[in-house]
Amino acid sequence: MKKLVLIVFGIFLLSGCTKINESKFESVLKEKGYEVTDVTGDYNFKKVLRAEKEDDVYIDFYVMDDEDSARDAFDSTRNAIESERKGKLSGYVSLSFKHYQRYSLRTKEKFTYMCRIDDTVVYTQVKPEYRKEVKSIIKDLGY
């Protein structure tokens, strides 16, 4: 019975998650008033788009070579954030499944959100006052 509840909860949790491509990311963010730039040359990944708005508000979209690369990048970034967070008052959520991972962290200084679906990752780190705006956009993206 416990396994059934966990499976149903997992299906409910992931029901809004759908992998997107670069053009979907770009169209959703431009519609929200963000400027989208291809910054792939700054990284060692297959494709990287950065959507920016005023005051250091940004959302990055990474496409990796494969799912293992995306999982490794997600895990190493989460571990770096976790080691920085130690000893600070914060709230966080961390979920991991085979094709999906999500991590969010909320402190007084910043809100961090990262989600991986297959070989793609969405990442943002903003001031707390932009948290609701960014979460709404992430929901619109399906991440």
Secondary structure, 3 states (H helix, E strand, C coil): CHHHHHHHHHHHHHCCCCCCCHHHHHHHHHHCCCEEEECHHHCCCCEEEEEEECCCEEEEEEECCCHHHHHHHHHHHHHHHHHHHCCCCCEEEEEECCCEEEEEEECCCCEEEEEEECCEEEEEEECHHHHHHHHHHHHHHCC
